Amino acid sequence: MIVLGSYALGRHGYFYPDGSIITIPAAGTGSVAGASSRTNKPDPTDPLYINLGACDDWQDDIKTLGDEKIYKPSPGLRQLYQIIEKGAEGSVKYTSQEMQAFAAQVFYRTSQKLTQVGGTQQFNPISAPPMNGWFHQECYDQSNNFAFSFDTYSLIRITGGMASKEGGIVKPMFEINMLYSTLNTGAVA
């Protein structure tokens, strides 16, 4: 039995956009070097993962999308016998302390890939749909020991707008919606 205990978890988040060329395919998944997709997963050590920046705040959530209750006579009074979950969705909210070119690309939904190399870049806002790809996150405890990680095929957005108070820093809040893939995995120490 795994006992998780009390942790002060530090979290690191990374994203690998669909269509990016995988340099290290995920072992044991049938993935190959080529374009990443729902069915072609990069290894977490692939250097082309984009670091989402220093994590300030995070929250995981799994919601049930409706239940069907089954009742059974016992012997005459119908009593709750089983609950069948009809659907579920998972999401992660991840607030970064760093405003990066990738955050601008996700927020403004540009069709151009934005980088922080080489000066000014022009882009067209709202010229692309929200981005899908592979989200990888790692969590470590207060003693820097690995606690858990997971890799999910996801849709990434920035919610809550882009704002800064006087003298403050911009803290983009990424919302990652987990999408179905047979390659979604997690690991716990």
N, CA, C and O of each residue as an XYZ file, in Angstrom:
756
protein
N       0.844     -1.181      0.000
C       0.000      0.000      0.000
C       0.889      1.244      0.000
O       1.882      1.305      0.725
N       0.534      2.212     -0.800
C       1.292      3.457     -0.892
C       0.730      4.449      0.116
O      -0.472      4.715      0.119
N       1.581      4.992      0.963
C       1.188      6.039      1.892
C       1.836      7.328      1.405
O       3.059      7.462      1.411
N       1.010      8.263      0.987
C       1.558      9.493      0.422
C       2.035     10.469      1.485
O       3.023     11.168      1.259
N       1.374     10.546      2.635
C       1.809     11.450      3.688
C       1.499     12.896      3.365
O       0.754     13.191      2.431
N       2.079     13.801      4.153
C       1.882     15.239      3.956
C       3.049     15.800      3.154
O       4.214     15.545      3.460
N       2.717     16.559      2.135
C       3.747     17.096      1.257
C       3.534     18.576      1.019
O       2.404     19.062      0.983
N       4.631     19.276      0.857
C       4.621     20.593      0.243
C       5.181     20.338     -1.154
O       6.393     20.202     -1.324
N       4.308     20.274     -2.147
C       4.739     19.851     -3.479
C       5.172     21.023     -4.349
O       4.490     22.043     -4.440
N       6.316     20.848     -4.978
C       6.760     21.758     -6.020
C       6.418     21.136     -7.359
O       6.687     19.954     -7.571
N       5.838     21.894     -8.258
C       5.365     21.349     -9.532
C       6.087     22.015    -10.688
O       6.380     23.210    -10.664
N       6.364     21.205    -11.705
C       6.988     21.669    -12.940
C       6.099     21.224    -14.093
O       5.702     20.060    -14.152
N       5.782     22.131    -15.009
C       4.918     21.818    -16.132
C       5.603     22.076    -17.465
O       6.358     23.035    -17.619
N       5.320     21.191    -18.434
C       5.922     21.268    -19.764
C       4.857     20.942    -20.806
O       3.926     20.185    -20.533
N       4.996     21.517    -22.002
C       4.020     21.263    -23.057
C       4.729     20.990    -24.380
O       5.747     21.605    -24.699
N       4.167     20.058    -25.138
C       4.723     19.651    -26.436
C       3.608     19.776    -27.474
O       2.768     18.881    -27.567
N       3.570     20.855    -28.256
C       2.460     21.088    -29.185
C       2.341     20.010    -30.267
O       3.341     19.470    -30.741
N       1.095     19.713    -30.645
C       0.840     18.817    -31.780
C       1.633     19.275    -32.994
O       1.769     20.472    -33.246
N       2.149     18.314    -33.737
C       2.862     18.614    -34.963
C       4.332     18.888    -34.768
O       5.083     18.922    -35.743
N       4.775     19.090    -33.507
C       6.206     19.272    -33.248
C       6.917     17.950    -33.507
O       6.370     16.881    -33.238
N       8.123     18.025    -34.024
C       8.864     16.814    -34.368
C       9.469     16.198    -33.106
O      10.247     16.837    -32.398
N       9.099     14.953    -32.841
C       9.591     14.222    -31.671
C      11.030     13.793    -31.930
O      11.335     13.175    -32.949
N      11.904     14.132    -30.992
C      13.294     13.691    -31.106
C      13.551     12.444    -30.263
O      14.433     11.648    -30.585
N      12.772     12.268    -29.170
C      12.876     11.064    -28.330
C      11.464     10.513    -28.135
O      10.704     11.052    -27.330
N      11.093      9.438    -28.863
C       9.757      8.847    -28.687
C       9.607      8.217    -27.305
O      10.576      7.713    -26.736
N       8.392      8.249    -26.771
C       8.108      7.631    -25.473
C       8.312      6.126    -25.567
O       7.773      5.478    -26.464
N       9.079      5.578    -24.653
C       9.387      4.137    -24.652
C       8.137      3.315    -24.381
O       7.293      3.704    -23.574
N       8.019      2.180    -25.055
C       6.943      1.233    -24.802
C       5.565      1.644    -25.265
O       4.581      1.003    -24.896
N       5.460      2.705    -26.073
C       4.146      3.193    -26.496
C       3.885      2.979    -27.983
O       2.774      3.205    -28.463
N       4.897      2.549    -28.701
C       4.760      2.448    -30.152
C       4.982      3.780    -30.844
O       4.851      3.871    -32.065
N       5.320      4.825    -30.077
C       5.573      6.137    -30.658
C       6.884      6.115    -31.434
O       7.791      5.340    -31.131
N       6.965      6.980    -32.442
C       8.133      7.021    -33.322
C       8.582      8.467    -33.506
O       7.824      9.399    -33.236
N       9.817      8.646    -33.966
C      10.273      9.990    -34.324
C       9.373     10.492    -35.445
O       9.120      9.764    -36.405
N       8.901     11.690    -35.341
C       7.961     12.263    -36.304
C       7.088     13.263    -35.581
O       7.399     13.663    -34.459
N       5.999     13.673    -36.207
C       5.120     14.684    -35.627
C       4.371     14.142    -34.418
O       3.822     13.041    -34.460
N       4.352     14.927    -33.336
C       3.598     14.528    -32.149
C       2.104     14.651    -32.431
O       1.668     15.516    -33.191
N       1.332     13.770    -31.804
C      -0.117     13.761    -31.970
C      -0.732     12.969    -30.820
O      -0.022     12.487    -29.938
N      -2.034     12.841    -30.837
C      -2.735     12.069    -29.823
C      -2.209     10.636    -29.758
O      -2.229     10.020    -28.693
N      -1.741     10.104    -30.879
C      -1.274      8.717    -30.948
C       0.241      8.601    -31.076
O       0.757      7.500    -31.270
N       0.957      9.709    -30.973
C       2.417      9.697    -31.071
C       2.969     10.614    -29.977
O       2.898     11.839    -30.079
N       3.517      9.997    -28.935
C       3.864     10.687    -27.701
C       5.381     10.855    -27.545
O       6.137      9.902    -27.731
N       5.821     12.079    -27.201
C       7.249     12.279    -26.921
C       7.603     11.753    -25.532
O       6.751     11.704    -24.645
N       8.849     11.364    -25.350
C       9.330     10.963    -24.045
C       9.457     12.211    -23.167
O       9.782     13.283    -23.678
N       9.208     12.097    -21.858
C       9.335     13.273    -20.980
C      10.718     13.919    -21.006
O      10.861     15.084    -20.636
N      11.733     13.180    -21.437
C      13.087     13.743    -21.504
C      13.375     14.439    -22.832
O      14.473     14.959    -23.029
N      12.398     14.456    -23.751
C      12.612     15.115    -25.041
C      12.922     16.590    -24.800
O      12.139     17.280    -24.146
N      14.045     17.086    -25.314
C      14.444     18.478    -25.041
C      13.549     19.533    -25.700
O      13.693     20.720    -25.408
N      12.634     19.130    -26.577
C      11.772     20.114    -27.233
C      10.503     20.434    -26.433
O       9.706     21.272    -26.857
N      10.305     19.775    -25.277
C       9.204     20.178    -24.395
C       9.415     21.639    -24.007
O      10.547     22.056    -23.763
N       8.341     22.416    -23.949
C       8.402     23.826    -23.578
C       8.097     23.941    -22.095
O       7.039     23.510    -21.637
N       9.028     24.523    -21.343
C       8.847     24.727    -19.913
C       7.834     25.847    -19.710
O       8.001     26.932    -20.268
N       6.780     25.605    -18.916
C       5.747     26.618    -18.698
C       6.166     27.680    -17.687
O       5.404     28.610    -17.426
N       7.345     27.561    -17.123
C       7.847     28.579    -16.206
C       7.672     28.189    -14.754
O       7.051     27.174    -14.438
N       8.229     29.011    -13.871
C       8.179     28.748    -12.437
C       6.737     28.732    -11.956
O       6.014     29.718    -12.098
N       6.326     27.617    -11.391
C       4.938     27.440    -10.950
C       4.693     28.199     -9.656
O       5.397     28.005     -8.665
N       3.686     29.066     -9.677
C       3.312     29.847     -8.506
C       2.157     29.176     -7.766
O       2.108     29.193     -6.536
N       1.242     28.593     -8.511
C       0.026     28.046     -7.935
C      -0.525     27.016     -8.905
O      -0.397     27.186    -10.117
N      -1.139     25.944     -8.397
C      -1.711     24.931     -9.276
C      -2.886     24.238     -8.602
O      -3.002     24.219     -7.377
N      -3.750     23.671     -9.431
C      -4.888     22.922     -8.921
C      -5.297     21.880     -9.948
O      -5.532     22.202    -11.113
N      -5.380     20.627     -9.509
C      -5.909     19.549    -10.335
C      -7.393     19.394    -10.016
O      -7.817     19.615     -8.882
N      -8.174     19.014    -11.018
C      -9.605     18.831    -10.796
C     -10.121     17.738    -11.731
O      -9.739     17.673    -12.899
N     -10.987     16.891    -11.204
C     -11.697     15.897    -12.020
C     -13.173     16.053    -11.709
O     -13.590     15.964    -10.555
N     -13.959     16.286    -12.750
C     -15.397     16.496    -12.602
C     -16.169     15.351    -13.225
O     -15.801     14.829    -14.277
N     -17.248     14.971    -12.557
C     -18.175     13.981    -13.090
C     -19.198     14.719    -13.946
O     -19.701     15.772    -13.555
N     -19.500     14.169    -15.102
C     -20.431     14.824    -16.029
C     -21.837     14.245    -15.964
O     -22.621     14.410    -16.898
N     -22.154     13.580    -14.889
C     -23.495     13.037    -14.712
C     -23.443     11.576    -14.314
O     -22.589     10.812    -14.764
N     -24.380     11.214    -13.460
C     -24.486      9.839    -12.977
C     -25.848      9.274    -13.333
O     -26.831     10.003    -13.465
N     -25.882      7.977    -13.482
C     -27.134      7.238    -13.648
C     -27.259      6.332    -12.439
O     -26.407      5.475    -12.207
N     -28.329      6.523    -11.660
C     -28.525      5.726    -10.464
C     -29.364      4.491    -10.799
O     -30.386      4.574    -11.479
N     -28.907      3.367    -10.309
C     -29.606      2.099    -10.503
C     -30.181      1.679     -9.153
O     -29.464      1.624     -8.154
N     -31.473      1.385     -9.132
C     -32.143      0.956     -7.912
C     -32.553     -0.500     -8.057
O     -32.874     -0.961     -9.153
N     -32.539     -1.229     -6.923
C     -32.868     -2.654     -6.931
C     -33.851     -2.918     -5.790
O     -33.645     -2.437     -4.676
N     -34.921     -3.681     -6.057
C     -35.843     -4.038     -4.982
C     -35.131     -4.900     -3.933
O     -34.346     -5.787     -4.268
N     -35.427     -4.615     -2.637
C     -34.756     -5.366     -1.578
C     -35.660     -5.530     -0.370
O     -35.516     -4.692      0.520
N     -36.536     -6.447     -0.209
C     -37.115     -7.256     -1.269
C     -38.158     -6.490     -2.070
O     -38.415     -6.818     -3.228
N     -38.767     -5.461     -1.456
C     -39.771     -4.709     -2.198
C     -39.388     -3.249     -2.354
O     -39.618     -2.653     -3.406
N     -38.806     -2.673     -1.313
C     -38.375     -1.277     -1.356
C     -37.176     -1.145     -2.290
O     -36.163     -1.825     -2.128
N     -37.312     -0.266     -3.254
C     -36.179     -0.052     -4.173
C     -35.114      0.771     -3.448
O     -35.393      1.855     -2.935
N     -33.882      0.236     -3.415
C     -32.766      0.904     -2.761
C     -31.654      1.132     -3.777
O     -31.525      0.407     -4.763
N     -30.865      2.148     -3.511
C     -29.757      2.450     -4.405
C     -28.821      1.253     -4.469
O     -28.330      0.778     -3.444
N     -28.582      0.772     -5.679
C     -27.782     -0.438     -5.894
C     -26.418     -0.108     -6.503
O     -25.401     -0.701     -6.144
N     -26.420      0.842     -7.421
C     -25.169      1.190     -8.104
C     -25.307      2.577     -8.715
O     -26.408      3.019     -9.044
N     -24.178      3.254     -8.860
C     -24.133      4.536     -9.559
C     -23.166      4.387    -10.719
O     -22.002      4.031    -10.537
N     -23.671      4.666    -11.916
C     -22.846      4.564    -13.124
C     -22.490      5.976    -13.571
O     -23.356      6.800    -13.868
N     -21.197      6.221    -13.608
C     -20.716      7.526    -14.062
C     -20.786      7.570    -15.589
O     -20.250      6.693    -16.267
N     -21.448      8.591    -16.122
C     -21.629      8.688    -17.572
C     -20.520      9.446    -18.273
O     -20.436      9.422    -19.501
N     -19.674     10.116    -17.521
C     -18.574     10.847    -18.136
C     -17.752     11.565    -17.089
O     -18.218     11.816    -15.978
N     -16.524     11.895    -17.455
C     -15.641     12.628    -16.547
C     -14.672     13.472    -17.367
O     -14.371     13.158    -18.519
N     -14.197     14.538    -16.757
C     -13.177     15.365    -17.406
C     -12.181     15.828    -16.352
O     -12.540     16.133    -15.215
N     -10.921     15.871    -16.765
C      -9.868     16.316    -15.874
C      -9.254     17.598    -16.385
O      -9.196     17.838    -17.591
N      -8.791     18.431    -15.448
C      -8.133     19.669    -15.838
C      -7.074     20.036    -14.801
O      -7.097     19.571    -13.661
N      -6.158     20.877    -15.235
C      -5.107     21.410    -14.364
C      -5.065     22.915    -14.590
O      -5.055     23.379    -15.731
N      -5.041     23.663    -13.516
C      -4.790     25.103    -13.605
C      -3.395     25.323    -13.042
O      -3.070     24.865    -11.947
N      -2.581     26.030    -13.808
C      -1.156     26.174    -13.513
C      -0.785     27.636    -13.706
O      -0.777     28.125    -14.835
N      -0.477     28.338    -12.628
C      -0.099     29.747    -12.724
C       1.421     29.850    -12.754
O       2.110     29.361    -11.859
N       1.920     30.484    -13.787
C       3.360     30.653    -13.961
C       3.780     32.043    -13.496
O       3.023     33.005    -13.628
N       4.977     32.140    -12.957
C       5.523     33.437    -12.561
C       6.336     34.072    -13.679
O       6.993     35.093    -13.479
N       6.287     33.458    -14.858
C       7.088     33.951    -15.977
C       6.216     34.184    -17.199
O       5.432     33.317    -17.586
N       6.354     35.351    -17.800
C       5.672     35.657    -19.054
C       6.635     35.310    -20.181
O       7.646     35.983    -20.378
N       6.312     34.264    -20.911
C       7.179     33.789    -21.985
C       6.486     33.964    -23.331
O       5.279     34.199    -23.403
N       7.267     33.846    -24.382
C       6.705     33.935    -25.733
C       5.641     32.859    -25.942
O       4.626     33.116    -26.590
N       5.861     31.650    -25.399
C       4.872     30.578    -25.554
C       3.547     30.972    -24.901
O       2.484     30.670    -25.445
N       3.590     31.642    -23.743
C       2.352     32.082    -23.087
C       1.597     33.068    -23.982
O       0.371     33.001    -24.078
N       2.314     33.977    -24.631
C       1.672     34.922    -25.556
C       1.066     34.172    -26.739
O      -0.032     34.503    -27.185
N       1.772     33.166    -27.248
C       1.269     32.370    -28.371
C      -0.024     31.648    -27.988
O      -0.975     31.616    -28.769
N      -0.058     31.070    -26.788
C      -1.256     30.356    -26.326
C      -2.401     31.331    -26.081
O      -3.524     31.084    -26.520
N      -2.134     32.436    -25.386
C      -3.189     33.383    -25.048
C      -3.784     34.042    -26.286
O      -5.004     34.090    -26.441
N      -2.921     34.550    -27.172
C      -3.405     35.272    -28.349
C      -3.777     34.340    -29.499
O      -4.249     34.790    -30.544
N      -3.560     33.023    -29.300
C      -3.917     32.000    -30.299
C      -3.368     32.362    -31.678
O      -4.102     32.474    -32.660
N      -2.063     32.536    -31.708
C      -1.406     32.913    -32.953
C      -1.154     31.691    -33.826
O      -0.948     30.588    -33.318
N      -1.172     31.888    -35.115
C      -0.800     30.805    -36.024
C       0.718     30.749    -36.179
O       1.256     29.781    -36.716
N       1.407     31.788    -35.709
C       2.859     31.830    -35.757
C       3.423     31.239    -34.461
O       2.884     31.455    -33.375
N       4.512     30.496    -34.601
C       5.218     29.998    -33.422
C       6.084     31.127    -32.896
O       6.979     31.605    -33.593
N       5.818     31.559    -31.657
C       6.573     32.663    -31.081
C       7.752     32.118    -30.280
O       7.624     31.123    -29.567
N       8.883     32.773    -30.404
C      10.081     32.387    -29.655
C      10.655     33.628    -28.997
O      10.264     34.749    -29.322
N      11.568     33.431    -28.086
C      12.201     34.554    -27.406
C      13.595     34.794    -27.958
O      14.447     35.373    -27.284
N      13.822     34.351    -29.177
C      15.137     34.477    -29.789
C      15.036     35.453    -30.959
O      14.113     35.357    -31.768
N      15.971     36.385    -31.052
C      16.084     37.193    -32.260
C      15.216     38.417    -32.348
O      14.831     38.786    -33.457
N      14.877     39.079    -31.250
C      14.203     40.366    -31.328
C      12.705     40.283    -31.519
O      12.056     39.359    -31.027
N      12.157     41.252    -32.237
C      10.716     41.416    -32.388
C      10.126     40.428    -33.388
O      10.722     40.143    -34.427
N       8.934     39.905    -33.051
C       8.203     39.023    -33.960
C       6.799     39.579    -34.153
O       6.159     40.011    -33.194
N       6.334     39.568    -35.363
C       4.963     39.978    -35.641
C       4.090     38.733    -35.614
O       4.524     37.649    -36.002
N       2.841     38.900    -35.147
C       1.913     37.772    -35.128
C       0.498     38.263    -35.375
O       0.207     39.455    -35.266
N      -0.368     37.332    -35.707
C      -1.769     37.630    -35.953
C      -2.609     37.037    -34.833
O      -2.711     35.814    -34.735
N      -3.226     37.878    -33.969
C      -4.038     37.367    -32.874
C      -5.262     36.600    -33.381
O      -5.809     36.906    -34.441
N      -5.659     35.645    -32.639
C      -6.842     34.806    -32.882
C      -6.835     34.266    -34.311
O      -7.852     34.279    -35.005
N      -5.677     33.797    -34.727
C      -5.557     33.238    -36.080
C      -5.397     31.719    -36.048
O      -5.144     31.099    -37.081
N      -5.543     31.124    -34.874
C      -5.415     29.667    -34.746
C      -6.380     29.179    -33.666
O      -6.728     29.932    -32.757
N      -6.808     27.936    -33.763
C      -7.650     27.381    -32.691
C      -6.809     27.147    -31.442
O      -5.581     27.203    -31.516
N      -7.443     26.884    -30.288
C      -6.664     26.521    -29.105
C      -5.750     25.338    -29.421
O      -6.067     24.509    -30.274
N      -4.631     25.268    -28.734
C      -3.570     24.305    -29.044
C      -3.745     22.982    -28.294
O      -4.008     22.966    -27.092
N      -3.593     21.876    -29.028
C      -3.528     20.542    -28.433
C      -2.080     20.087    -28.391
O      -1.247     20.561    -29.164
N      -1.789     19.172    -27.491
C      -0.457     18.596    -27.411
C      -0.312     17.784    -26.140
O      -1.295     17.471    -25.468
N       0.922     17.449    -25.822
C       1.222     16.628    -24.640
C       1.641     17.509    -23.482
O       2.568     18.311    -23.598
N       0.941     17.349    -22.348
C       1.269     18.057    -21.116
C       1.980     17.072    -20.191
O       1.463     15.994    -19.898
N       3.159     17.454    -19.740
C       3.927     16.632    -18.791
C       4.146     17.459    -17.542
O       4.572     18.612    -17.613
N       3.849     16.857    -16.382
C       4.167     17.563    -15.153
C       4.810     16.624    -14.151
O       4.528     15.426    -14.107
N       5.683     17.208    -13.352
C       6.409     16.475    -12.318
C       6.224     17.199    -10.998
O       6.252     18.429    -10.947
N       6.035     16.435     -9.930
C       5.897     17.002     -8.598
C       6.943     16.403     -7.679
O       7.216     15.203     -7.716
N       7.527     17.269     -6.847
C       8.554     16.861     -5.895
C       8.152     17.359     -4.510
O       7.515     18.403     -4.377
N       8.534     16.595     -3.471
C       8.195     17.008     -2.113
C       9.194     18.034     -1.583
O      10.132     18.434     -2.272
N       8.964     18.442     -0.347
C       9.787     19.485      0.262
C      11.237     19.060      0.465
O      12.091     19.903      0.739
N      11.531     17.756      0.334
C      12.909     17.271      0.437
C      13.507     16.988     -0.941
O      14.552     16.346     -1.049
N      12.835     17.473     -2.001
C      13.269     17.317     -3.399
C      13.206     15.876     -3.888
O      13.922     15.500     -4.817
N      12.350     15.066     -3.263
C      12.130     13.695     -3.712
C      10.963     13.670     -4.690
O       9.962     14.358     -4.493
N      11.099     12.875     -5.743
C      10.017     12.706     -6.708
C       8.774     12.192     -5.990
O       8.858     11.246     -5.207
N       7.620     12.809     -6.251
C       6.351     12.378     -5.657
C       5.445     11.746     -6.708
O       4.991     10.615     -6.529
N       5.176     12.458     -7.803
C       4.389     11.885     -8.896
C       4.546     12.704    -10.160
O       5.030     13.836    -10.137
N       4.126     12.107    -11.262
C       4.135     12.797    -12.554
C       2.989     12.253    -13.385
O       2.446     11.186    -13.097
N       2.635     12.986    -14.405
C       1.735     12.430    -15.408
C       1.917     13.107    -16.740
O       2.378     14.245    -16.838
N       1.536     12.362    -17.772
C       1.589     12.814    -19.163
C       0.191     12.646    -19.735
O      -0.345     11.538    -19.757
N      -0.394     13.731    -20.194
C      -1.729     13.635    -20.778
C      -1.788     14.428    -22.078
O      -1.212     15.509    -22.207
N      -2.501     13.852    -23.027
C      -2.814     14.585    -24.244
C      -3.843     15.623    -23.837
O      -4.847     15.274    -23.216
N      -3.625     16.892    -24.169
C      -4.423     17.963    -23.588
C      -4.629     19.125    -24.554
O      -3.931     19.266    -25.558
N      -5.605     19.940    -24.212
C      -5.813     21.237    -24.849
C      -5.336     22.279    -23.848
O      -5.703     22.214    -22.675
N      -4.525     23.239    -24.285
C      -3.983     24.253    -23.383
C      -4.523     25.627    -23.764
O      -4.613     25.976    -24.941
N      -4.879     26.393    -22.744
C      -5.334     27.775    -22.918
C      -4.790     28.608    -21.770
O      -4.306     28.073    -20.772
N      -4.875     29.903    -21.920
C      -4.641     30.798    -20.793
C      -5.978     31.438    -20.483
O      -6.607     32.045    -21.350
N      -6.410     31.297    -19.224
C      -7.708     31.823    -18.813
C      -7.505     33.026    -17.899
O      -6.436     33.207    -17.317
N      -8.528     33.827    -17.784
C      -8.466     34.969    -16.880
C      -7.796     36.198    -17.466
O      -7.552     37.170    -16.751
N      -7.496     36.169    -18.753
C      -6.878     37.333    -19.383
C      -5.410     37.472    -19.021
O      -4.849     36.650    -18.296
N      -4.808     38.517    -19.534
C      -3.414     38.859    -19.212
C      -3.457     40.207    -18.528
O      -3.888     41.196    -19.123
N      -3.012     40.256    -17.279
C      -3.073     41.502    -16.537
C      -1.907     41.594    -15.561
O      -1.278     40.597    -15.208
N      -1.646     42.818    -15.142
C      -0.637     43.065    -14.122
C      -1.062     44.296    -13.362
O      -1.524     45.274    -13.949
N      -0.905     44.246    -12.051
C      -1.185     45.423    -11.241
C       0.063     46.300    -11.233
O       1.152     45.841    -11.577
N      -0.096     47.542    -10.846
C       1.028     48.480    -10.851
C       2.243     47.882    -10.142
O       2.176     47.508     -8.971
N       3.339     47.802    -10.868
C       4.571     47.279    -10.307
C       4.618     45.764    -10.193
O       5.634     45.209     -9.773
N       3.528     45.081    -10.561
C       3.479     43.633    -10.441
C       3.967     42.941    -11.698
O       4.209     43.579    -12.722
N       4.105     41.652    -11.609
C       4.513     40.881    -12.773
C       3.295     40.188    -13.380
O       2.318     39.906    -12.686
N       3.365     39.923    -14.667
C       2.309     39.192    -15.352
C       2.461     37.721    -14.979
O       3.544     37.149    -15.106
N       1.366     37.114    -14.519
C       1.377     35.706    -14.133
C       0.318     34.982    -14.960
O      -0.844     34.919    -14.557
N       0.709     34.435    -16.114
C      -0.276     33.730    -16.928
C      -0.794     32.479    -16.223
O      -0.020     31.710    -15.652
N      -2.130     32.283    -16.271
C      -2.737     31.082    -15.708
C      -3.116     30.147    -16.852
O      -4.065     30.394    -17.596
N      -2.355     29.080    -16.967
C      -2.645     28.066    -17.971
C      -3.764     27.172    -17.464
O      -3.777     26.782    -16.296
N      -4.697     26.851    -18.339
C      -5.686     25.817    -18.039
C      -5.468     24.695    -19.037
O      -5.525     24.898    -20.250
N      -5.222     23.523    -18.508
C      -4.937     22.360    -19.330
C      -6.100     21.393    -19.176
O      -6.334     20.874    -18.085
N      -6.832     21.146    -20.257
C      -7.943     20.194    -20.238
C      -7.455     18.863    -20.792
O      -7.020     18.780    -21.940
N      -7.532     17.824    -19.968
C      -7.060     16.508    -20.375
C      -8.006     15.912    -21.413
O      -9.221     15.883    -21.217
N      -7.439     15.441    -22.513
C      -8.202     14.804    -23.586
C      -7.868     13.310    -23.605
O      -6.798     12.902    -23.153
N      -8.761     12.524    -24.115
C      -8.555     11.074    -24.141
C      -7.417     10.673    -25.088
O      -7.333     11.145    -26.222
N      -6.565      9.809    -24.601
C      -5.562      9.128    -25.409
C      -5.207      7.840    -24.699
O      -5.111      7.807    -23.472
N      -5.012      6.785    -25.459
C      -4.578      5.525    -24.852
C      -3.169      5.635    -24.296
O      -2.726      4.749    -23.565
N      -2.449      6.716    -24.631
C      -1.077      6.901    -24.168
C      -0.975      7.764    -22.908
O       0.131      7.994    -22.419
N      -2.106      8.251    -22.367
C      -2.075      9.027    -21.131
C      -1.569      8.129    -19.989
O      -2.029      6.998    -19.834
N      -0.623      8.639    -19.196
C      -0.056      7.843    -18.099
C       0.252      8.723    -16.899
O       0.311      9.948    -17.005
N       0.447      8.073    -15.752
C       0.884      8.740    -14.541
C       1.800      7.805    -13.763
O       1.813      6.596    -13.995
N       2.561      8.373    -12.844
C       3.463      7.568    -12.001
C       3.524      8.204    -10.624
O       3.529      9.428    -10.494
N       3.569      7.366     -9.603
C       3.687      7.842     -8.232
C       4.846      7.122     -7.559
O       5.095      5.946     -7.826
N       5.567      7.843     -6.668
C       6.726      7.234     -5.993
C       6.259      6.366     -4.850
O       7.080      5.765     -4.156
